[in-house]
Amino acid sequence: MENRPWTRPGGCPDGSSCPEVAVTPDAVYVRSSLLPDAVAQLTPTEWRDLVAAIRNGEFDA
């Protein structure tokens, strides 16, 4: 697996069940700390759209 600079939200300091993100110039990678080998790759535009949708509550039940 390629070495990427993974970061997680400040609310997940212990690393259990946390989302992790690695940003490169060409892509944004997302994974769960529980399944670090399962990585989703998004374009920067897809990442911006996902973050906007989350902030707008589009995934709220």
C-alpha positions in Angstrom: 0.0 0.0 0.0 1.3 3.4 -0.9 2.4 5.5 2.0 -0.1 8.4 2.4 -0.4 11.2 5.0 -3.6 10.0 6.7 -5.4 12.4 9.0 -8.5 11.9 11.2 -10.8 14.3 12.9 -9.7 15.7 16.3 -12.7 14.0 17.9 -11.1 10.6 17.2 -7.7 10.8 19.0 -7.6 7.1 19.9 -8.2 6.0 16.3 -11.1 3.6 16.9 -13.8 3.6 14.3 -12.7 6.9 12.8 -12.8 8.2 9.2 -9.3 9.0 7.8 -8.5 11.2 4.8 -5.4 11.6 2.7 -5.2 14.5 0.3 -2.8 14.5 -2.7 -2.7 17.0 -5.6 -4.8 14.7 -7.8 -7.0 12.7 -5.4 -8.6 12.5 -2.0 -8.5 9.1 -0.3 -10.9 8.1 2.4 -10.9 5.0 4.6 -12.1 3.8 8.0 -9.6 3.1 10.8 -11.3 -0.2 11.3 -10.7 -1.3 7.6 -7.5 0.6 6.6 -7.0 -1.5 3.4 -10.5 -0.5 2.1 -9.7 2.8 0.5 -12.0 5.0 -1.6 -10.5 7.3 -4.1 -12.3 10.6 -5.0 -11.4 13.4 -7.3 -11.1 16.8 -5.6 -14.5 17.8 -7.1 -16.1 14.6 -5.8 -14.7 15.3 -2.4 -16.0 18.9 -2.3 -19.4 17.7 -3.4 -19.4 15.0 -0.7 -18.4 17.4 2.0 -21.0 20.0 0.9 -23.7 17.3 0.9 -22.8 16.2 4.4 -22.8 19.8 5.6 -26.2 20.4 4.0 -27.7 17.4 5.8 -28.4 15.4 2.6 -27.5 12.1 4.4 -29.4 12.8 7.6 -32.1 10.2 8.4 
